[in-house]
Amino acid sequence: MTSSPHIAVLADEATLIIDYKGSIIQKIEEVGISLCNWAEGFAICNQNVKFLKFEEGVYKVKGTFDLP
């Protein structure tokens, strides 16, 4: 479960962050094949895992883990 007030949606060219009304509030130039919640935001997985955290009104990449 996440404490994030938003929903992340994987799209063909980016990851979209939407609010509970379905409005796009942020477009993140990260493309993934898998998405999951973590305690403070979202993790986007492709050839690596990027952790997005909600800070100062926007989501920022806070860490990257390269997959073998």
C-alpha positions in Angstrom: 0.0 0.0 0.0 1.2 3.5 -0.7 0.6 6.8 1.0 0.5 8.5 -2.4 -2.6 10.6 -3.2 -2.4 9.6 -6.9 -2.5 6.7 -9.3 0.4 5.9 -11.7 -0.5 4.5 -15.2 1.9 3.0 -17.7 1.5 4.4 -21.2 3.5 3.7 -24.4 5.7 6.8 -24.2 5.7 7.8 -20.5 4.2 7.1 -17.1 1.2 9.2 -16.2 0.3 10.3 -12.7 -3.4 10.9 -12.4 -5.6 12.1 -9.5 -8.8 10.5 -8.2 -10.9 12.4 -10.8 -8.8 11.0 -13.7 -7.0 14.2 -14.5 -3.3 13.9 -15.6 -1.3 15.9 -13.0 2.2 14.8 -14.1 3.9 13.1 -17.1 7.1 11.2 -16.2 9.4 10.4 -19.1 9.9 6.8 -17.8 8.6 3.9 -19.7 8.1 0.6 -17.9 6.7 -2.9 -18.3 5.7 -3.3 -14.7 4.5 -0.9 -12.0 4.0 -1.3 -8.3 3.3 0.8 -5.2 5.9 1.2 -2.5 5.5 2.9 0.9 6.3 6.4 -0.4 5.3 6.3 -4.1 5.8 4.0 -7.1 8.4 1.7 -8.6 8.6 1.5 -12.4 10.4 -1.6 -13.8 11.9 -2.1 -17.2 15.6 -2.9 -17.6 16.1 -1.4 -14.2 13.8 -0.4 -11.3 13.2 3.4 -10.6 11.7 4.5 -7.4 9.5 7.6 -7.6 8.7 9.6 -4.4 6.2 12.4 -4.0 8.0 15.5 -2.8 7.2 19.2 -3.0 4.1 18.5 -5.1 5.7 16.4 -7.8 7.1 12.8 -8.2 10.9 12.6 -8.4 13.2 9.6 -9.1 14.7 8.9 -5.8 16.7 5.8 -6.7 17.6 3.3 -9.4 18.4 -0.4 -9.1 19.9 -2.0 -12.1 18.7 -5.6 -12.8 21.3 -8.2 -13.7 
